[in-house]
Amino acid sequence: MASILKSLRVISEPLRLRLLLLLLEEELTVAELQEILGFAQSRISTSLAQLKREELVKDRRVGKNIFYSAGEELGEAMLVILEAARAELKEAQTDREHLAFTLKKRKDRAAEYFNKLAGKFGRAYVPGRSWEALSHGLLRLLQPIVIADLGAGEGTLSQLLARTSKKVIAIDNSEKMVEFGSSLAKEHEFPNLEYRLGDIEEPPIDSNSVDVALFSQALHHASVPQRALNGAYRILKPGGRVLILDLLSHTHEQARELYGHVWLGFSEIELHRLMKKAGFSKIESAVVAKEAEAPFFQTVLASGTK
């Protein structure tokens, strides 16, 4: 009875309870738990140590990784209590969804494929072959759609998209960027490219009016990324898609001062959470590029459908 009471005291803390419920379903690393729950590594490690001390969880080392799972001797009474707690815990369903996303990533080799492809492309010289040329070619395959380039800057990408799109609306909160981009659009004769001064969190675009909402290395500049994605959802037509190219979460603090970044990138779980809360479905994400030099930034591509 004493051990049951001690165990109940330990799992009365919400984070420790959520950890144990996750580990009942799957063996996970600290990094995976951190991604699923969104807490700092130190807090998760401390909670795991407390659970392990009461033999509620166990661990095993595989190379450099330590995997945690639920203890083998929890007992039938404790399992009944945990399932009852799961039914009442409001975060339990979300944690399960994030767990499924993390487990899918384990099996998903798409990111690995992209990394290998990126490593090989351009390694051997072939006249005329480059990522720039390939990008121009692929852009020609775009259907005549309406695209909102949110956080467009001077709009280099907007101008490329305007070559084949029905219309491109480039949004930026810098008057000089909008002025410069507008002059370039006029100079290069893009009547279907319109620059508008505005905030990506409240884009000055009519609701249900665009086919694609694009954030290209822009979401990390938003004060509140959730508001930006809510805004993207509003302006998209039913069936429209949001595309996000941003940095994977990192620890390069100098990015705030050097590049004006508000957020140090986003994990795939964070993007999934933000997009789902905004209302998007069919959410997908993958790491599509890794820099070979410090600080080794990685780029994640995420998409969702309204």
N, C-alpha and C positions, 0 to 999 in steps of 0.2 A: 504493500500500500504506500509506503514511504517513497519508493522510486516513482510510482505513478504520480504522486502529488508533486514531487520535484520536477518531473517531466512536464506536468501541466503548468507549473510556474514558468518554465523555460519557454514553452510555446504560447504562453499568454501574450508575448510580445509579437505584434503583427508580422514583422519582417521574418522572424525565426519560423513562425507558422507557415508563411508563404514559401520559404525555402524548403521546409520539410515536405510540404504538399507537392512541390515540384520534384523533389528527389524521390518521392514515392513512385513517380511515374517514369523517371529517366535518370540515368547517371550523367552528371554534368560537371563541367569545370567552373572555376570561379569566374573566368571571363564570360562564359555562356550565361551564368546566373546574373552577372552584372549587366549583360546585354538585355536579358529578359526583363529584369526588374528595374533597371535604370538607377541603381544605387552605386555609390562609390565602392571600389574594390575593398578598401580597408574595412568598411562597415559590414560587407558581406563576409569577409574572412573572419572578422570578430564573431559574428553571429554563428558561422559554421563551427568555430572553435567551441562555442558554448553548447551547441547541439551535440558535437562530438564528445564533449566531456560527459554528457549524460547518456552517451551511447545511442543517441537518436539518429545519428548519421555515422557513416564510416567513409574512409577514403582509400584510394590506391594510386600509386604513381605509375605513369606510363611515359617513359622518357622524361621530358621536361614538364609534362602536364600532370596535374593531380585531379583525379575524378572523384566526385562525391556522390554517394547514394544513401538511401534510407537504411537505418540499422536493421540487422536481421532479426533482432529479438524485441521488436516493438510490442508484440502481444496483441491478441484479438481485441481486448478492451481499448487499447490505445488507437488501433486502426478504426474502430467504430467512432471514437471521439474525433479523430482527424477527419473522417468523411462527413460527420455532422458539422464540423467547423468549416469544411469546404463549402457546404451548402449555404452557409450564412455569410461567408467571406465575400464581400463585393468585388474584390480584385481577382478572385479565383478564376473566373472565366477568361478575363483578359490575360492572366498569366498563362493559362493553357493555350491560348491562341498564339502568344509570343513563343511559347515552348515549341509548338508545332512549326512555327516559322524558323526557329533556330535549328531544329532537327532537319528541316528541309534543306537548310544551308549546308549541313554536314554532307548530305548526299548529292547536293547540286554541284555539278562540275562545270557549270557554265562559266563561272568566274575564272576558274583555273584555265579553261579553254581560251578565254579572252587574253589572259596573261601570257600564255604560251604563244598565242598568235601575235600579240604585241611584241613579244621578245624576238620573234623570227622576222617579222615584217621590217624591211629596211636594213637587215643585218648584212645582206649581200646586195651590192649595187646592181640595180637594173635601170637602164636609162628611162626616164620619164615616170618611174613608179614612186609615188610618195603618198603619205596620208592626206596631204593637201589636195592632190589631184583626185584621189579616191573620194574624198568628201564632196568635191565639186560634182563628180559623177553621180554619186548617190542622191545628192540634193535634186538632181534633175528628175528623179523618180517620184518626187512628191506630187500628190494629187492637188488640184486647184482648191485649196482650203484656206480658211481664215485662221491666222496664227497670232497669238498675243505673246510677244517676247517681253517678259516681265523682269525688269532690272537690266535693260538692254545696253546700258552704257552708250558709247558712240554708235553702237548698232552694226558692227561688222557682220555678226551672225544674221541679224535682221536683213541686211542687204543680200546675203547669200540666199536666204529663204525666199526673199521677194522675187527672185529670178523665176520661180515656178509656182509660187503660191498665189491664190486669188487676192489675198490682202494680208499684210503684216502690220500689226499695231505694236510699236516699240514704246515701252513705258520706262521712264527713268525720272528720278527726283532731282537730277542736276540740270539746271537751266542751260549751262554751257554744253553739257552732253547732248541735250535735246536740240539745241541750236546747231551744234556741229553736225549731228547725225542728219538733221533736216537738210542742211546744205549739201551734204554728200548725196542724199537721196535725190535731190534736185539736179545735182551735177551729173549723176549717173543715170538720170531719167528713169526713176522708179516711182511712177504715179500711184502704185499700189502699196507703197510703204509710207506709213504715217507715224510720226513721232509725237508723243504726248507727254507733257510734264505731269507727273503724278507719283503716288506712293504704291509700291507693289502690295502693300497690305490693304489698300483700298483702290484698286486699279480703276481709272476713269474710263471704263468700258461697259457697255450695256450688258445686262444679264442675258444669259442664254444666246450669246451672239458669236462665239468663236469655237473653232473645232479643236484647236490645240492651245494649251497654256504652257509656256515654256519658262523654266527657271534655269538659266545656264550660269552656274557659279554666282547665283544671286541670292539664294535663300539664306545663306549665312550672313547676309547684310541686313536681314529683316529684324526689327526690334522684337517682334512676336511672330515667329514662323507660322504658328497656327492660324493667325489672322490672314497671312499671305495665302495659305492654302485654302482657307475658307473663301477668300476673294477669288481665287482661281476657279473654285467649284462654282461660284455664282455666275461667272462670265461664260462658262462653258455651256455649249448646247448639250442636251441629253445624248449620251453616247460619246461625248467628247473626251479627250484624254489630256492629262497633265503629265509633263515630262520634266524630271528634275535631274540636272547634272550638278553635283556638288562634291565637296571634299568629304571623305570618310572621316569620322571623328579622330582628332589628333591632339597632341599636346604642345604644339609649336606656338607658344604664347605670343611670340613676336609678331604673329600674323595680325593681331589686333592693331598694333601700332604701324606696321609696315604697309598693310593692305586695307586697313579699316574694317576688318572682320569683326562682327559682333559675336558670332558663334564659331567655335573651333570645330567646324564640321558636324556631321551627324552620323550616328550608327544606322545600320539598315533597320534595326528595330525601332529606333526613334522616328525615322521617316515613315515606316509602316504605321506607327501609332498616330502620327500627325495626319497622314492621309486618310486613314480610316475614320478618325474623328471628324474630318472635314466632310466625309460622306462618300469617299471614293471606294470603288470595289475593283476586283481583278488586279490587285496591287502586286507588282513584281519589282525586284531590285537585284543588282549585281555590281560587284566591283569591276570596272572596265579598264582601268589604267593604274599603273604604279610608277612613280618617279624613281629613277635609278640613283639619284643623289639626295643627300640630306636636304631638307627634313623628311624626304621619302613620302610626300603627299600621295594619297590614293584618291581616285575619283570613283564615286558611286553613281550609277544610273538607276533611277526609280521611275515607275510609271503607274498610273491608275486611271480608271474609267469612271465617268459620271453616270 
